[in-house]
Amino acid sequence: MGRRYHHGTHSDTARMRKRILFLDFDGTLSPIAKDPDKARLTRNVKEWLKRISREKGVKVAIVTGRSLADIRKRVGIPNLIYAGNHGMEVFYRGRRVLEKGRRYRGLFNRIANDLACGLVAIPNVYIENKGLSVAVHFRRVARKYHAAVKKRFMLLANPWLSGYRLRVTGGKMVLEVRPAAWDKGKAVLWIWKRLASHHSPVYVGDDETDEDAFRALRPHGATVRIGKKGTTNAEYRSSSFTALIKSKLLVP
């Protein structure tokens, strides 16, 4: 994996010695699980996170589509920055420091109910109401029904989109309805500028929603896509997060 160097001012050099690592969860820190509830950190990755987050000059932010409550419980390391729901809710040092879209919570309860009722006839569809977004997982659905899930999802979601400034995003066997005004790109810039402005940013992710963060941070730091398939806005690729740990890109 290649690396990029530049000659800058003393303050630039000092910042390069400090890193903020923005890390996606599913498909990056944790292998993709057929059942999203069963996704876990491997012991090696969890120990690495604990160790690296204690290093001087290093901050770690977990940036995920999962809800804030879910990701804090699932990772369980207290001194990290947690950004749930694609960065609409951010937790750091014992408190929420950002919550976008609070007014949408009641709306997403209604959307989740619509999707659950409309997709009930397709076996093994999993509807996840995350409070500030709703995801439809179909990894466990028989492949012959995938097209039907996507078609039915769009029919059910479309009436909600324009009237409430929502958007649909896809991913690895998942479709999601969420607010259009915020994404991982805006979230990582907010976190970087307010919580770690003297640190050089590195973003690692593997999926469609990570592309917003790649675009936002590529001019400012390192961006890495996990996996070899598909086009990407990331500067680098790595076959796995474990392989990336062994490189010097995350922490020199």
Number of C-alpha atoms within 10 A of each C-alpha: 9 7 9 8 5 7 7 9 9 9 9 14 13 14 17 17 15 21 23 26 25 26 23 26 24 21 18 20 25 16 15 16 14 14 13 14 9 9 17 18 17 12 9 9 16 17 13 12 17 16 10 17 20 13 11 10 19 18 21 21 23 23 31 24 26 26 22 25 14 15 19 19 10 16 17 12 15 14 15 21 25 27 33 26 28 28 28 26 22 24 20 16 11 10 8 14 15 15 15 15 15 11 9 16 14 11 14 21 16 12 18 22 13 14 22 18 11 15 19 12 9 16 12 15 20 21 20 18 21 21 19 27 28 24 22 23 22 24 19 15 17 12 11 8 12 17 10 13 21 17 10 15 21 15 12 18 18 14 10 15 16 10 8 13 11 19 17 18 14 15 13 14 14 16 19 20 25 25 21 14 12 17 20 26 19 17 22 24 18 16 20 19 11 11 15 19 16 19 22 23 26 22 26 29 28 28 19 15 19 28 21 18 26 26 17 19 23 17 10 12 18 21 27 25 27 22 16 12 10 8 9 18 17 23 17 16 20 18 12 17 23 13 10 17 14 10 13 10 17 21 18 9
